[in-house]
Amino acid sequence: MKAILALCFFLSSCTMVAKLVAHEPKVELKTVSFSKLSLSSVELAFEAEVENPNSFELGLDRMNYDVLLHGKKIGSGVFQEKFRVAAKTKKTVTVPFSLDTFAALQVAQQYFAKASNLDLRVKGKMDFVTPVGEFSKEFDASKTLIKSK
């Protein structure tokens, strides 16, 4: 029983140490592109650049995300592929998602009815693994796809 309590204390301490020692990575939305197009579905992917300001490697363990276009949710997902960012570097991750075509059509109607910037926004939570423990970071990144005149 004492060993289990000691292990629990150690594991929770590692998470606290990671939160205290690790600097939060920066996330920048780079591009969005089609990955698969058919009559029944539209698959897209966004690229996000993750900058690791730490002196140790960050491992992305999991990412939950929502994709919004012009403020309307057009996709969401969970990304669980292993992704590592070396110390003091930047690395781009490509994350696929299925487009909610009905929501995208609603956005298109709004956009053409009132010309304004067309912004893509990705927000969610990333879970990282480091040599000093695990921590989570919420992120919110956006990019203007079309600028109004």
Disulfide bonds with the S-S distance in Angstrom:
none
